[in-house]
Amino acid sequence: MKKIVVLGGGYAGMRAIKKLAHAKLDAEIVLVNKNPYHYESTQLHQLAAGTREVSDITFDVRQVVPKNVKVIIDEVTHIDQKANRVDLKNGGPINYDYLVNCLGFESETFGIKGAEENGLSIVDVNTAEAARDHLEAAFKRYRTSHDENDLHVVVCGAGFTSIEYLGELAFRLPRLAKEYGFPMDKVRLDCIEAAPRILPMFDQKLSNWGVRYLEKRGVVFHTNTPITEVTPNAVMSNDTAYTANTIIWTTGVKGSHIIGDSDYDQKRNRVVVKDDLSIEGHPEEFLIGDVSAVPNPNNGRLYPTTAQISIAQADTAAANVVASINGQPTRKFVFKPLGTVCSLGPNAGIAMVEVFGHWKLKGVLAAIAKVFIADEAVLKLANLKTMLESK
Ligand SMILES: Cc1cc2nc3c(=O)[nH]c(=O)nc-3n(C[C@H](O)[C@H](O)[C@H](O)COP(=O)(O)OP(=O)(O)OC[C@H]3O[C@@H](n4cnc5c(N)ncnc54)[C@H](O)[C@@H]3O)c2cc1C
């Protein structure tokens, strides 16, 4: 009997497991995940800003995977591709015939001095909770410290996570001010970005609308401002210091360090995959989600890593494992993006949607689109009950 091992219970891993389990294979299927729960990475910014609780964005993996899947809660420490073996932190090693590698993303600091030590990243439940606790402690402290830096927040980077976090935080601020008794006019929200434009993947009018929306709620954007160092209380851009006691580090992500540590041919812990999502020289391994780099066949450029593409990849990877076991040819991965949505708090957003035509949405309609996409994602990973419970 063949053994299929899936690493990581994120969007890619959970979807791959669901597809494999329903394929009626005579095979052993194993899922290895660090935590007993799946977390919705696309909502981590809400946890970090305190507009959502952990229970809103997580569900128990063992309660939703089909009975023919064995779940191992452990941490992968190394993958030996030559020996077809996965090493774990606590348990013994696991051998595999087929591997679906979906170990996901980590924060990228680009080697900037002090970023890792002094910036709060938002990459999993623990880091998002730590960011929220740090922020709330600083706001609470202001009453006794009268240190204005306790009310200053600097967000590094202006990509999706930064903007979505700022939207949630700006929404929550008036309530936090009431709760902790600090003056709103002393709060400063700075967003520092090296590039000349905020959210360049959106149409200029839409991104301008998003920027204005956040500026009206107190966010100050600093574009063309490369970060050169992060200290415990300031973000430096050459000689200019943006001081704050809460520094959020959301400049970008890379793949899991396990990829870099395990001798893959990688760049920023991502591996360029073949058109069937396997990797060169290893037809038994499919690499999907944020650890993979997928060239768009139309222009040769890599697709951005998203939950949307991770779920689509999982369908192809699972089908290709089944085809390989059955001695059939694998199929090419074809991706049709459904569009891009960026929330600006719970009640607004901007979106470019590619469903039944091209739609440019802003305000509450975009926020609704985001909720539908999140719901659909949970439905694809788990079941209707889980989707309704995670509301
Ligand atoms: C705040 C935020 C908002 C986002 N919004 C959107 C959005 O609106 N739309 C969109 O499409 N994308 C969005 N993204 C991107 C999206 O979340 C990622 O592309 C997606 O999560 C990648 O899925 P994945 O399954 O590859 O990895 P992950 O979701 O990172 O899952 C990896 C899994 O592997 C587990 N794991 C990691 N290391 C180990 C180990 N060593 N051993 C065992 N298990 C391990 C983790 O615990 C996790 O369960 C957002 C990301 C963030 C941070």
The ligand as a Tripos MOL2 file, in Angstrom:
@<TRIPOS>MOLECULE
LIG
   53    58     1     0     0
SMALL
NO_CHARGES

@<TRIPOS>ATOM
      1 C1         -2.9430   38.9190    7.2430 C.3       1 LIG1
      2 C2         -2.9910   38.1630    5.9470 C.ar      1 LIG1
      3 C3         -4.0470   38.3620    5.0770 C.ar      1 LIG1
      4 C4         -4.1140   37.6350    3.8790 C.ar      1 LIG1
      5 N1         -5.1900   37.8450    3.0460 N.ar      1 LIG1
      6 C5         -5.3100   37.0810    1.9360 C.ar      1 LIG1
      7 C6         -6.4790   37.2000    1.1200 C.ar      1 LIG1
      8 O1         -7.3660   38.0240    1.3690 O.2       1 LIG1
      9 N2         -6.5910   36.3760    0.0470 N.ar      1 LIG1
     10 C7         -5.6420   35.4370   -0.2700 C.ar      1 LIG1
     11 O2         -5.8210   34.6850   -1.2380 O.2       1 LIG1
     12 N3         -4.5110   35.3230    0.4710 N.ar      1 LIG1
     13 C8         -4.3170   36.1090    1.5630 C.ar      1 LIG1
     14 N4         -3.1880   35.9850    2.3510 N.ar      1 LIG1
     15 C9         -2.1420   35.0130    1.9430 C.3       1 LIG1
     16 C10        -2.5080   33.6160    2.4070 C.3       1 LIG1
     17 O3         -2.8250   33.6210    3.7710 O.3       1 LIG1
     18 C11        -1.3760   32.6300    2.1430 C.3       1 LIG1
     19 O4         -1.0070   32.6990    0.7870 O.3       1 LIG1
     20 C12        -1.8440   31.2180    2.4760 C.3       1 LIG1
     21 O5         -2.0790   31.1150    3.8730 O.3       1 LIG1
     22 C13        -0.8470   30.1400    2.0570 C.3       1 LIG1
     23 O6         -1.3960   28.8910    2.3820 O.3       1 LIG1
     24 P1         -0.4650   27.6610    2.7480 P.3       1 LIG1
     25 O7         -1.3600   26.5070    2.9960 O.co2     1 LIG1
     26 O8          0.6100   27.5330    1.7320 O.co2     1 LIG1
     27 O9          0.2930   28.0990    4.0710 O.3       1 LIG1
     28 P2         -0.1880   28.4600    5.5350 P.3       1 LIG1
     29 O10        -1.5260   29.0560    5.5420 O.co2     1 LIG1
     30 O11         0.9640   29.2320    6.0970 O.co2     1 LIG1
     31 O12        -0.2520   27.0500    6.2640 O.3       1 LIG1
     32 C14         0.8990   26.3210    6.5990 C.3       1 LIG1
     33 C15         0.5530   25.3170    7.6580 C.3       1 LIG1
     34 O13         1.7080   24.5370    7.9410 O.3       1 LIG1
     35 C16         1.9130   24.4580    9.3460 C.3       1 LIG1
     36 N5          3.3560   24.3500    9.5620 N.ar      1 LIG1
     37 C17         4.2770   25.3000    9.3120 C.ar      1 LIG1
     38 N6          5.5040   24.8540    9.6190 N.ar      1 LIG1
     39 C18         5.3430   23.5880   10.0590 C.ar      1 LIG1
     40 C19         6.2550   22.5760   10.4990 C.ar      1 LIG1
     41 N7          7.5640   22.7910   10.5450 N.pl3     1 LIG1
     42 N8          5.7550   21.3830   10.8740 N.ar      1 LIG1
     43 C20         4.4120   21.1370   10.8110 C.ar      1 LIG1
     44 N9          3.5150   22.0440   10.3940 N.ar      1 LIG1
     45 C21         3.9770   23.2490   10.0110 C.ar      1 LIG1
     46 C22         1.3360   25.7430    9.8960 C.3       1 LIG1
     47 O14         1.0000   25.6000   11.2680 O.3       1 LIG1
     48 C23         0.1220   25.9410    8.9890 C.3       1 LIG1
     49 O15        -0.9940   25.2530    9.4920 O.3       1 LIG1
     50 C24        -3.0880   36.7090    3.5360 C.ar      1 LIG1
     51 C25        -2.0050   36.5240    4.4180 C.ar      1 LIG1
     52 C26        -1.9520   37.2370    5.6150 C.ar      1 LIG1
     53 C27        -0.7940   37.0220    6.5630 C.3       1 LIG1
@<TRIPOS>BOND
     1     1     2 1
     2     2     3 ar
     3     2    52 ar
     4     3     4 ar
     5     4     5 ar
     6     4    50 ar
     7     5     6 ar
     8     6     7 ar
     9     6    13 1
    10     7     8 2
    11     7     9 ar
    12     9    10 ar
    13    10    11 2
    14    10    12 ar
    15    12    13 ar
    16    13    14 ar
    17    14    15 1
    18    14    50 ar
    19    15    16 1
    20    16    17 1
    21    16    18 1
    22    18    19 1
    23    18    20 1
    24    20    21 1
    25    20    22 1
    26    22    23 1
    27    23    24 1
    28    24    25 2
    29    24    26 1
    30    24    27 1
    31    27    28 1
    32    28    29 2
    33    28    30 1
    34    28    31 1
    35    31    32 1
    36    32    33 1
    37    33    34 1
    38    33    48 1
    39    34    35 1
    40    35    36 1
    41    35    46 1
    42    36    37 ar
    43    36    45 ar
    44    37    38 ar
    45    38    39 ar
    46    39    40 ar
    47    39    45 ar
    48    40    41 1
    49    40    42 ar
    50    42    43 ar
    51    43    44 ar
    52    44    45 ar
    53    46    47 1
    54    46    48 1
    55    48    49 1
    56    50    51 ar
    57    51    52 ar
    58    52    53 1
@<TRIPOS>SUBSTRUCTURE
     1 LIG1         1 GROUP 0 **** ****
